[in-house]
Amino acid sequence: MRMKPWAAVAAAVPLAAGCVAGPSAGPASATAAPETLSAPAATPSASASTARTARPPKVPAGTTASWLVFDRTKGKPVATRHAHRKFRSASVIKILMAIDFLERNRQVSAADARLLKIMLRESDDDAASTLWDRGGKGAIVTRMARKLRLSDTTPPPATHPGFWGYVSLSVHDIVRTYRYLLDTAEPRVRDTVLGHLREATPCGSDGFDQTFGIPSAVPRPFAVKQGWSGFGTVPPVRCDARAQGASISTVALRSRGSGIPDLGRPVLHTTGLVGKGERYVMAVLTAHPAGATWSSSVRRITGLTKDLYRELS
């Protein structure tokens, strides 16, 4: 695969070293500055007349989008847009919650194993809230951000300590987290988390359809963690009769004006490992116009993901 011209230009934005070499296995000091690098530019073709041109995915009007694709074979980013732009995490933070829990608990009970399973496969919010409370809420984020040297990931505001969906993060940090799982984490941690993400269910436990973005735009196999917030508590079309509890969007609607990224706008995120042999780490984060419907937002992020993946081949 040859790096596309648009990707090469964007990738010249400084990125933390974990996007290339993977995070350090040991904890970083609280004052350590994120390491940076510039991805090498693509080599110009010998003939301008035969050079292949490519355009980045077109972001629909009113939509805010960031993405980052890391090529594990080449060891570098191959497509990026606003890599450090912060979004509210919604359920994507569940990956860090699972890593933190497994690294603090070498022995996992059957009950806790089930919590991890439904949190990661079905994006179950009640399971996530249980592990969030037991792990010290925002302390989970502080520990993981320090250990993985995540430059843009911060806990929810002090006014909303229980709202794990209000964690702020970026595509840069999401890709770095997947790189940590693949290259640095203990095998039992890696195999547990990625094993569940490879078996993500089509339906979330709250009744929302999880097949937007990567699952609809990329051929199997893939491992995914999706996120959504701000669409209310009842899906427009029920995906699963086992829906239970309220989605994190419930609390989002009650807390406008709190300084949380894009609060008041619905968000959809799709992240994971794609391509043959899970060659690519992909993260696409989106915020949609206030009042946007679920179906229109799904079309936007799935279209962006499909266009982005097409440019990789």
Buried (B, 14 or more C-beta within 10 A) or exposed (E): EEBBBBBBEBBBBEBBBBBBBBBBEEEBEEEEEBBEBEBEEBEEEEEEEEEEEEEBBEBBEEBBBBBBBBBBEBEBBBBBBBBBBBBBBBBBBBBBBBBBBBBEEEEBEEEBEEBBBBBBBBBBBBBBBBBBEBBBBBEBBBBBBBBBBBBBBBBBBEEBBEBBBBBBBBBBBBBBBBBBBBBBBEEEBBEBBBEBBBEBBEBBBBBBBBBBBBBBBBEEEBBBBBBBBBBBBEBBEEBBEEBEBBBBBBBBBEBEEBEBBBBBBBBBBBBBBBBEEBBBBBBBBBBBBEEBEBEBBBBBBBBBBBBBBEBBE
